Amino acid sequence: SLVARLAPMRHGLGTGEWLDGDVFDPPAAPLDFSSASAGGGVRVALAPAAASARRKTTAAVSEMNTTTTATTTTTTTATTAGAAPPASPSSPTTSDDAPPPPRAISPPLAPGQKTRHKTYSVEDAVAKAKASATAKFDETIDVSVRLGVDPKRSDMIVRGVVNLPHGTGKKLKVCVFAEGAHADEARAAGADVVGAEDLIAKIKAGGSGVIDFDKAIAHPSMMPKLGVVARVLGPRGLMPNPKLGTLTTDIAGAVASMRLGRVEFRAEKNAIVHAGIGKASMEASQLAENLAALIAGVMERRPKGMKGAPSQSNYLKGAAVSATMGRGSFRIGKEALAEAAKRHDAGVAKPEE
């Protein structure tokens, strides 16, 4: 349009160059409408006075660009020669203009070193985690074991139980769902809560608020009756399971193992096993033996005989030990973990099958 062609010329711009938000005003210089474009539109030509102003503006911009280029060239030459670049009179040198410090380059790995993170032996890592527990209560020593499995595959789920040789340091309340002679056996073994249909009805009516025990064991004859409270016990990890040894006919043995220090473990979605191996008040040697027993139990659950299953050397990726309120964690290399598991297996007699 005519407005679109005339407004840029008000600022000495070429045809098609537009300034955002510009409003067309009648130009101060006279316009020449003597010729027309081939498309029928009006072609505008600047009068001599306006053309002269435009040439002066273009010359000033070119001179400014030339000055800036010369200054940049002088600064680069002086810097290359080792001399300090001249200070610009319009912008005095400040601390913000100083060049950034050189980037720190990490030293190369030492021979045999596979990671930049410092790793410890099992004994040293446990000792450091124990020393970091400075809270006013008895902190738990936790371990996180990273595995080379794919938990999304149902045939690679790593789950099991292990008996810690020195216990967990916690006093657990054990509940047994049994009746008759099996209930008497549970009471004799030291179970804290023993019940059958009456206990099931109490849990069904009160929900999770009436659960006052930490572990649950059941005789196989009670499983049909436990189905009505499965939605209450399941989310809390209390539903008896034969794979975990909590659904068994050996009630006395299950209660004894729970009291001695039975730990359940399962690899989460990131293929990491979390477990507690004891309290900070325990001796460092006891915590190290508990950790070795846990690693040996995890090694026994390695998926085998399937496509994509990890080899023995790629199954364990590493571990980290920390205290509940301790500062930081202490890494253990997979070689040290495998060695600790071998020592534990060599010192523990396997039950005869």
C-alpha positions as a Python dict, from the first residue, in 0.01 Angstrom:
ca = {
    (1, 'S'): (0, 0, 0),
    (2, 'L'): (99, 367, -23),
    (3, 'V'): (136, 395, 357),
    (4, 'A'): (365, 91, 366),
    (5, 'R'): (593, 247, 101),
    (6, 'L'): (603, 602, 237),
    (7, 'A'): (654, 541, 611),
    (8, 'P'): (1000, 379, 581),
    (9, 'M'): (1125, 671, 375),
    (10, 'R'): (1047, 905, 661),
    (11, 'H'): (1340, 748, 846),
    (12, 'G'): (1572, 723, 549),
    (13, 'L'): (1511, 345, 507),
    (14, 'G'): (1482, 149, 186),
    (15, 'T'): (1165, 10, 38),
    (16, 'G'): (1037, -283, 238),
    (17, 'E'): (1223, -186, 562),
    (18, 'W'): (974, -113, 836),
    (19, 'L'): (1004, 2, 1194),
    (20, 'D'): (781, -173, 1450),
    (21, 'G'): (503, 52, 1576),
    (22, 'D'): (575, 329, 1322),
    (23, 'V'): (288, 559, 1237),
    (24, 'F'): (289, 729, 904),
    (25, 'D'): (304, 1111, 907),
    (26, 'P'): (325, 1334, 601),
    (27, 'P'): (697, 1362, 512),
    (28, 'A'): (875, 1691, 552),
    (29, 'A'): (1053, 1652, 213),
    (30, 'P'): (848, 1692, -104),
    (31, 'L'): (767, 1364, -279),
    (32, 'D'): (785, 1294, -650),
    (33, 'F'): (484, 1099, -781),
    (34, 'S'): (592, 1130, -1142),
    (35, 'S'): (633, 760, -1215),
    (36, 'A'): (438, 445, -1142),
    (37, 'S'): (543, 86, -1105),
    (38, 'A'): (456, -181, -1356),
    (39, 'G'): (209, -338, -1114),
    (40, 'G'): (-2, -24, -1092),
    (41, 'G'): (127, 90, -751),
    (42, 'V'): (273, 433, -684),
    (43, 'R'): (652, 451, -686),
    (44, 'V'): (788, 721, -455),
    (45, 'A'): (1119, 898, -507),
    (46, 'L'): (1287, 1116, -247),
    (47, 'A'): (1349, 1478, -320),
    (48, 'P'): (1716, 1596, -329),
    (49, 'A'): (1707, 1729, 30),
    (50, 'A'): (1585, 1396, 173),
    (51, 'A'): (1829, 1198, -41),
    (52, 'S'): (2118, 1413, 87),
    (53, 'A'): (2016, 1349, 450),
    (54, 'R'): (2007, 978, 386),
    (55, 'R'): (2357, 981, 232),
    (56, 'K'): (2494, 1163, 537),
    (57, 'T'): (2339, 909, 774),
    (58, 'T'): (2485, 620, 576),
    (59, 'A'): (2831, 780, 580),
    (60, 'A'): (2817, 830, 958),
    (61, 'V'): (2724, 465, 1018),
    (62, 'S'): (3008, 347, 793),
    (63, 'E'): (3259, 566, 979),
    (64, 'M'): (3141, 428, 1312),
    (65, 'N'): (3181, 67, 1190),
    (66, 'T'): (3531, 144, 1062),
    (67, 'T'): (3635, 290, 1400),
    (68, 'T'): (3502, -13, 1587),
    (69, 'T'): (3685, -255, 1358),
    (70, 'A'): (4015, -68, 1400),
    (71, 'T'): (3986, -68, 1778),
    (72, 'T'): (3917, -443, 1785),
    (73, 'T'): (4216, -512, 1560),
    (74, 'T'): (4448, -303, 1781),
    (75, 'T'): (4332, -481, 2098),
    (76, 'T'): (4382, -825, 1944),
    (77, 'T'): (4732, -736, 1821),
    (78, 'A'): (4838, -597, 2161),
    (79, 'T'): (4707, -904, 2342),
    (80, 'T'): (4888, -1138, 2107),
    (81, 'A'): (5215, -949, 2159),
    (82, 'G'): (5181, -975, 2539),
    (83, 'A'): (5099, -609, 2606),
    (84, 'A'): (4793, -494, 2794),
    (85, 'P'): (4513, -379, 2562),
    (86, 'P'): (4438, -4, 2568),
    (87, 'A'): (4149, 100, 2785),
    (88, 'S'): (3847, 239, 2608),
    (89, 'P'): (3774, 598, 2716),
    (90, 'S'): (3399, 542, 2705),
    (91, 'S'): (3407, 222, 2917),
    (92, 'P'): (3676, 215, 3188),
    (93, 'T'): (3829, -121, 3276),
    (94, 'T'): (3666, -292, 3577),
    (95, 'S'): (3699, -629, 3747),
    (96, 'D'): (3405, -759, 3543),
    (97, 'D'): (3607, -711, 3224),
    (98, 'A'): (3883, -946, 3342),
    (99, 'P'): (3911, -1273, 3146),
    (100, 'P'): (3764, -1585, 3313),
    (101, 'P'): (4004, -1812, 3499),
    (102, 'P'): (4140, -2110, 3308),
    (103, 'R'): (3921, -2419, 3320),
    (104, 'A'): (4038, -2685, 3563),
    (105, 'I'): (4135, -3010, 3395),
    (106, 'S'): (4092, -3331, 3596),
    (107, 'P'): (4407, -3539, 3631),
    (108, 'P'): (4420, -3865, 3437),
    (109, 'L'): (4311, -4187, 3603),
    (110, 'A'): (4581, -4385, 3778),
    (111, 'P'): (4677, -4728, 3639),
    (112, 'G'): (4402, -4972, 3731),
    (113, 'Q'): (4162, -4697, 3841),
    (114, 'K'): (3819, -4724, 3673),
    (115, 'T'): (3637, -4430, 3827),
    (116, 'R'): (3715, -4087, 3971),
    (117, 'H'): (3500, -4158, 4276),
    (118, 'K'): (3698, -4289, 4568),
    (119, 'T'): (3603, -4640, 4670),
    (120, 'Y'): (3669, -4823, 4995),
    (121, 'S'): (3686, -5177, 5115),
    (122, 'V'): (3386, -5319, 5299),
    (123, 'E'): (3550, -5274, 5638),
    (124, 'D'): (3666, -4917, 5573),
    (125, 'A'): (3331, -4806, 5430),
    (126, 'V'): (3139, -4946, 5727),
    (127, 'A'): (3383, -4788, 5974),
    (128, 'K'): (3349, -4446, 5811),
    (129, 'A'): (2970, -4470, 5801),
    (130, 'K'): (2967, -4565, 6168),
    (131, 'A'): (3193, -4270, 6254),
    (132, 'S'): (2961, -4030, 6067),
    (133, 'A'): (2665, -4124, 6289),
    (134, 'T'): (2676, -3841, 6543),
    (135, 'A'): (2303, -3793, 6615),
    (136, 'K'): (2157, -3826, 6962),
    (137, 'F'): (1972, -4147, 6873),
    (138, 'D'): (2100, -4484, 6757),
    (139, 'E'): (2121, -4441, 6381),
    (140, 'T'): (2069, -4719, 6128),
    (141, 'I'): (2349, -4813, 5891),
    (142, 'D'): (2198, -4845, 5543),
    (143, 'V'): (2339, -4993, 5225),
    (144, 'S'): (2232, -4941, 4864),
    (145, 'V'): (2349, -5205, 4615),
    (146, 'R'): (2333, -5128, 4244),
    (147, 'L'): (2267, -5428, 4018),
    (148, 'G'): (2306, -5487, 3646),
    (149, 'V'): (1954, -5615, 3583),
    (150, 'D'): (1641, -5483, 3414),
    (151, 'P'): (1366, -5479, 3679),
    (152, 'K'): (1104, -5413, 3410),
    (153, 'R'): (1141, -5775, 3301),
    (154, 'S'): (945, -6016, 3516),
    (155, 'D'): (1218, -6280, 3486),
    (156, 'M'): (1482, -6044, 3626),
    (157, 'I'): (1314, -5947, 3952),
    (158, 'V'): (1564, -5983, 4236),
    (159, 'R'): (1385, -6052, 4562),
    (160, 'G'): (1461, -6260, 4868),
    (161, 'V'): (1542, -6277, 5236),
    (162, 'V'): (1866, -6317, 5426),
    (163, 'N'): (1946, -6381, 5791),
    (164, 'L'): (2206, -6138, 5925),
    (165, 'P'): (2453, -6313, 6157),
    (166, 'H'): (2445, -6030, 6414),
    (167, 'G'): (2085, -5914, 6370),
    (168, 'T'): (1956, -5575, 6270),
    (169, 'G'): (1966, -5421, 6616),
    (170, 'K'): (1589, -5366, 6609),
    (171, 'K'): (1332, -5533, 6827),
    (172, 'L'): (1050, -5650, 6601),
    (173, 'K'): (697, -5746, 6696),
    (174, 'V'): (603, -6070, 6520),
    (175, 'C'): (245, -6171, 6445),
    (176, 'V'): (139, -6526, 6360),
    (177, 'F'): (-190, -6620, 6196),
    (178, 'A'): (-254, -6971, 6316),
    (179, 'E'): (-502, -7172, 6519),
    (180, 'G'): (-498, -7481, 6732),
    (181, 'A'): (-164, -7654, 6786),
    (182, 'H'): (12, -7419, 6547),
    (183, 'A'): (-97, -7119, 6755),
    (184, 'D'): (45, -7285, 7067),
    (185, 'E'): (370, -7346, 6880),
    (186, 'A'): (390, -6979, 6786),
    (187, 'R'): (337, -6865, 7145),
    (188, 'A'): (607, -7105, 7265),
    (189, 'A'): (850, -6965, 7004),
    (190, 'G'): (796, -6611, 7138),
    (191, 'A'): (549, -6457, 6892),
    (192, 'D'): (412, -6124, 7016),
    (193, 'V'): (68, -6149, 6852),
    (194, 'V'): (-112, -6476, 6776),
    (195, 'G'): (-461, -6500, 6635),
    (196, 'A'): (-689, -6649, 6374),
    (197, 'E'): (-1036, -6544, 6264),
    (198, 'D'): (-1077, -6303, 6554),
    (199, 'L'): (-758, -6117, 6460),
    (200, 'I'): (-858, -6111, 6093),
    (201, 'A'): (-1199, -5963, 6181),
    (202, 'K'): (-1031, -5697, 6395),
    (203, 'I'): (-800, -5593, 6109),
    (204, 'K'): (-1088, -5591, 5861),
    (205, 'A'): (-1294, -5362, 6084),
    (206, 'G'): (-1017, -5124, 6197),
    (207, 'G'): (-792, -5123, 5891),
    (208, 'S'): (-423, -5039, 5916),
    (209, 'G'): (-480, -4837, 6233),
    (210, 'V'): (-509, -5152, 6444),
    (211, 'I'): (-189, -5313, 6311),
    (212, 'D'): (65, -5309, 6594),
    (213, 'F'): (322, -5558, 6461),
    (214, 'D'): (620, -5539, 6223),
    (215, 'K'): (624, -5885, 6063),
    (216, 'A'): (350, -6135, 5986),
    (217, 'I'): (374, -6514, 5955),
    (218, 'A'): (93, -6750, 5862),
    (219, 'H'): (25, -7123, 5839),
    (220, 'P'): (-89, -7233, 5489),
    (221, 'S'): (-429, -7332, 5631),
    (222, 'M'): (-500, -6964, 5711),
    (223, 'M'): (-445, -6826, 5359),
    (224, 'P'): (-806, -6863, 5239),
    (225, 'K'): (-919, -6657, 5537),
    (226, 'L'): (-651, -6389, 5493),
    (227, 'G'): (-786, -6290, 5153),
    (228, 'V'): (-1035, -6044, 5307),
    (229, 'V'): (-751, -5836, 5460),
    (230, 'A'): (-505, -5866, 5171),
    (231, 'R'): (-566, -5503, 5073),
    (232, 'V'): (-471, -5394, 5425),
    (233, 'L'): (-165, -5614, 5475),
    (234, 'G'): (-31, -5602, 5119),
    (235, 'P'): (61, -5230, 5093),
    (236, 'R'): (242, -5254, 5427),
    (237, 'G'): (447, -5555, 5316),
    (238, 'L'): (285, -5779, 5576),
    (239, 'M'): (105, -6027, 5352),
    (240, 'P'): (257, -6374, 5411),
    (241, 'N'): (450, -6501, 5110),
    (242, 'P'): (606, -6845, 5061),
    (243, 'K'): (900, -6691, 4867),
    (244, 'L'): (988, -6484, 5173),
    (245, 'G'): (947, -6769, 5418),
    (246, 'T'): (653, -6605, 5595),
    (247, 'L'): (400, -6865, 5474),
    (248, 'T'): (532, -7189, 5618),
    (249, 'T'): (451, -7493, 5827),
    (250, 'D'): (763, -7437, 6040),
    (251, 'I'): (611, -7167, 6259),
    (252, 'A'): (872, -7190, 6533),
    (253, 'G'): (1163, -7162, 6289),
    (254, 'A'): (1010, -6863, 6111),
    (255, 'V'): (952, -6678, 6439),
    (256, 'A'): (1308, -6747, 6553),
    (257, 'S'): (1458, -6622, 6226),
    (258, 'M'): (1249, -6305, 6242),
    (259, 'R'): (1379, -6230, 6588),
    (260, 'L'): (1742, -6306, 6502),
    (261, 'G'): (1763, -6056, 6217),
    (262, 'R'): (1579, -6153, 5902),
    (263, 'V'): (1603, -5889, 5625),
    (264, 'E'): (1387, -5880, 5315),
    (265, 'F'): (1523, -5716, 5002),
    (266, 'R'): (1397, -5639, 4655),
    (267, 'A'): (1544, -5451, 4361),
    (268, 'E'): (1344, -5134, 4292),
    (269, 'K'): (1269, -4985, 3950),
    (270, 'N'): (1623, -4844, 3922),
    (271, 'A'): (1780, -5186, 3995),
    (272, 'I'): (1893, -5078, 4344),
    (273, 'V'): (1852, -5285, 4659),
    (274, 'H'): (1808, -5088, 4982),
    (275, 'A'): (1849, -5255, 5321),
    (276, 'G'): (1957, -5186, 5676),
    (277, 'I'): (2250, -5389, 5807),
    (278, 'G'): (2244, -5283, 6172),
    (279, 'K'): (2273, -4995, 6416),
    (280, 'A'): (2556, -4751, 6471),
    (281, 'S'): (2596, -4885, 6825),
    (282, 'M'): (2710, -5221, 6688),
    (283, 'E'): (3076, -5303, 6630),
    (284, 'A'): (3222, -5224, 6291),
    (285, 'S'): (3322, -5589, 6243),
    (286, 'Q'): (2962, -5700, 6308),
    (287, 'L'): (2829, -5452, 6053),
    (288, 'A'): (3085, -5570, 5797),
    (289, 'E'): (2980, -5933, 5846),
    (290, 'N'): (2614, -5838, 5812),
    (291, 'L'): (2691, -5656, 5488),
    (292, 'A'): (2882, -5956, 5354),
    (293, 'A'): (2584, -6181, 5436),
    (294, 'L'): (2348, -5944, 5252),
    (295, 'I'): (2571, -5935, 4943),
    (296, 'A'): (2597, -6315, 4945),
    (297, 'G'): (2216, -6339, 4958),
    (298, 'V'): (2181, -6096, 4669),
    (299, 'M'): (2438, -6288, 4466),
    (300, 'E'): (2238, -6610, 4510),
    (301, 'R'): (1937, -6443, 4343),
    (302, 'R'): (2125, -6355, 4025),
    (303, 'P'): (1906, -6429, 3719),
    (304, 'K'): (2057, -6714, 3520),
    (305, 'G'): (1987, -6913, 3206),
    (306, 'M'): (1794, -6645, 3018),
    (307, 'K'): (1860, -6409, 2732),
    (308, 'G'): (2009, -6083, 2850),
    (309, 'A'): (2088, -6212, 3199),
    (310, 'P'): (2394, -6042, 3353),
    (311, 'S'): (2713, -6237, 3399),
    (312, 'Q'): (2860, -6283, 3742),
    (313, 'S'): (3109, -6000, 3685),
    (314, 'N'): (2840, -5758, 3559),
    (315, 'Y'): (2571, -5843, 3814),
    (316, 'L'): (2711, -5630, 4098),
    (317, 'K'): (2781, -5271, 3994),
    (318, 'G'): (2877, -5127, 4332),
    (319, 'A'): (2735, -5021, 4666),
    (320, 'A'): (2725, -4725, 4904),
    (321, 'V'): (2704, -4730, 5284),
    (322, 'S'): (2567, -4443, 5493),
    (323, 'A'): (2414, -4363, 5830),
    (324, 'T'): (2062, -4229, 5881),
    (325, 'M'): (2177, -3875, 5963),
    (326, 'G'): (2536, -3911, 5851),
    (327, 'R'): (2695, -3673, 5606),
    (328, 'G'): (2763, -3838, 5273),
    (329, 'S'): (2796, -4200, 5170),
    (330, 'F'): (3096, -4424, 5117),
    (331, 'R'): (3129, -4625, 4798),
    (332, 'I'): (3239, -4985, 4772),
    (333, 'G'): (3371, -5128, 4445),
    (334, 'K'): (3216, -5437, 4296),
    (335, 'E'): (3541, -5631, 4333),
    (336, 'A'): (3542, -5569, 4709),
    (337, 'L'): (3176, -5673, 4731),
    (338, 'A'): (3235, -5998, 4547),
    (339, 'E'): (3536, -6076, 4765),
    (340, 'A'): (3335, -6015, 5084),
    (341, 'A'): (3056, -6245, 4960),
    (342, 'K'): (3310, -6521, 4885),
    (343, 'R'): (3459, -6494, 5232),
    (344, 'H'): (3111, -6515, 5385),
    (345, 'D'): (3020, -6822, 5180),
    (346, 'A'): (3346, -6988, 5277),
    (347, 'G'): (3274, -6935, 5646),
    (348, 'V'): (2908, -7039, 5646),
    (349, 'A'): (2814, -7401, 5608),
    (350, 'K'): (2556, -7468, 5340),
    (351, 'P'): (2249, -7666, 5454),
    (352, 'E'): (2220, -8012, 5304),
    (353, 'E'): (1951, -8047, 5043),
}
